[in-house]
Amino acid sequence: MKLYWAPRSRAFRALWMLEESGLTYERVFIDIRSGAQDDPAFRRINPMGKVPALTHGAAQLAESAAICTYVADLAPAARLAPAIDDPARGRYLHWLFFSAACMEPAFVQKMTGIALPRASAGWGSYDRVMEVVDQALATGPWLLGTDFSAADVMLGTDIWYGIHLLKVVTPTPAMAAYVERCTARPAFRRAQDIEAREGAPPAPAPV
């Protein structure tokens, strides 16, 4: 299994997820700041030329939520997803895909000041998204109650980025406590260490 990734990007979700899974994988650094994502070989894996992307044998996929879903189902022993016949699977899938469908567009709306009627925007509005997230985290400790899942990898990364990198989220007490729980997880810290240690292109060979 190969993870194609870059630091300080959406690829952190997949990196954290793989560290949670306990699966063996190889990391392939894609220097998105130099345009390496446009290499034809990489575009064959992800035609969008974005990270993260994942290959596993003949399987090729991109999109963070898809990768998190795939990895969770490959690692049942890690208990990162409810079983197919578990009613909790419905809400789990809901939150897995909430990031791309609602969180990211809401962040863009907030950062750019784009005004859209709530009825026209698939995410409603930034305020509605933040209200829904705060309500979901009110009971905790995780989105599915006592069970940490891949959905927390997705949402936890988004809230953490929104607070600390994008600075677009003013955290409520529930959000702040949730992010603290996420960032205390050993797998999250290992992913951060990997970014710090490996998140730069190799130095050019001496000439």
Secondary structure, DSSP 8 states (H G I E B T S, - for coil): -EEEE-SSSTHHHHHHHHHHHT---EEEE--TTTTGGG-HHHHHH-TT--S-EEEETTEEEESHHHHHHHHHHH-GGG--S--TT-THHHHHHHHHHHIIIIIHHHHHHHHHT----TTTSTT--HHHHHHHHHHHTTT-SBTTBS---HHHHHHHHHHHHHHHTS------HHHHHHHHHHHTSHHHHHHHHHHHHH-S-------
